[in-house]
Each structure stands twice: as structure tokens, then as C-alpha cells.
Amino acid sequence: MGQYPSFNCRQSKTSGMVASVWTGCYPVAMKRIDYCVYREEEFFVAQCLNVDVSSFGQSREEAVASLKEAVELYFEDEPAAAWEPVSEVSVGQELIHA
């Protein structure tokens, strides 16, 4: 089976009406985001590696869900060219004099 495209739709609401109207539906390009999640005191922080966007949450899942929403909002105002592909991701820790 083929994949179905995602659509971004805006909902118009009129005060006092039961029905709502969906307007402005158009296909949305899907992009994979790469991210890292780390704990910072009582919160988990999710940092996108493709664009300079991060978010946080009480759990890893909440942090990632918030990150996805934040990156989608970021691309509402930025060109798709702002997205940078990432490969060979690794995480490390080193001691420094500070």
C-alpha cells in the first residue's frame, strides 16, 4: 500500500455555531528530525540537531512531543532550507578545567 500525504488544515470557527469549517488544506512535507534528550534538574530537555530548537517536559516522552511541536512551529516562519541533515550522531562526556 502507498503512503498517504499529510495535510495541514486551518479550522475556522464562528461564534455560536455548532459546525466548524476546515479551510486552507495543503500537503505538508515530512522531515525526520534528529534530537538528543538529557536531564536538567527536574526537567528533561530535548534538543533538535537539525535546527536550533529545544523544548522540555516532565518526562522524556513529553519533552520529545514538545520538541516536535516547537520544530513544526519554527518551520511555519522559516524556509525549509533552514533544516540541516545530520549523520553519525554520538554523545560523549569529557572533564575540563573550569
C-alpha positions in Angstrom: 0.0 0.0 0.0 1.2 3.5 -0.8 1.6 6.2 1.9 -0.9 9.0 2.1 0.4 12.6 2.3 -0.2 14.6 5.5 -2.2 17.7 5.2 -2.0 21.0 7.2 -5.5 22.4 7.6 -6.7 25.6 9.4 -10.0 25.4 11.2 -12.4 28.4 11.1 -14.8 28.8 14.0 -17.7 31.1 14.1 -19.1 32.1 17.5 -22.4 30.4 18.3 -22.2 27.8 15.5 -22.0 24.1 16.1 -20.2 23.2 12.9 -16.7 24.3 12.1 -15.2 24.8 8.6 -11.8 23.4 7.5 -10.1 25.8 5.2 -6.7 26.1 3.6 -5.8 22.4 3.4 -2.5 21.7 1.7 0.0 18.9 1.6 2.8 19.0 4.2 6.4 17.8 3.5 7.5 15.4 6.2 11.1 15.6 7.6 12.8 13.4 10.1 14.3 15.3 13.0 17.3 14.1 15.0 17.5 15.1 18.6 19.1 14.3 21.9 17.4 14.2 25.3 19.1 15.0 28.6 18.0 15.7 32.2 18.5 19.2 33.6 17.4 19.3 37.3 13.7 18.2 37.4 13.1 18.5 33.6 14.1 16.5 30.5 15.3 18.7 27.7 15.0 17.7 24.0 17.4 19.5 21.6 16.9 19.2 17.9 20.1 18.7 16.0 18.8 19.8 12.6 17.7 23.3 13.6 18.4 25.4 16.7 15.2 24.5 18.6 14.8 22.8 22.0 12.0 22.1 24.4 11.4 20.4 27.8 9.0 18.3 29.7 8.4 16.3 32.9 9.3 13.1 31.1 11.3 12.1 28.0 8.1 11.5 26.1 6.7 14.9 27.0 10.0 16.6 26.1 10.0 14.9 22.6 6.4 15.7 22.0 7.0 19.4 22.9 10.1 19.4 20.7 8.1 18.1 17.7 5.5 20.8 18.2 8.2 23.5 18.6 10.0 22.5 15.4 6.7 22.4 13.5 6.0 26.0 14.7 9.6 27.0 13.8 9.0 25.9 10.2 5.8 28.0 9.9 8.1 31.1 9.7 11.3 29.6 8.3 12.1 28.3 4.9 12.6 24.5 4.6 16.2 25.3 3.7 16.9 26.0 7.4 16.8 22.3 8.1 20.2 20.7 8.2 20.7 16.9 7.7 22.7 15.2 10.5 24.6 11.9 10.4 26.9 9.9 12.6 25.5 11.3 15.9 27.4 10.4 19.0 27.2 11.7 22.6 30.2 12.0 24.9 31.4 13.3 28.2 34.8 14.9 29.0 36.3 16.6 32.0 37.5 20.1 31.6 39.2 22.6 33.9 36.6 25.1 34.9 
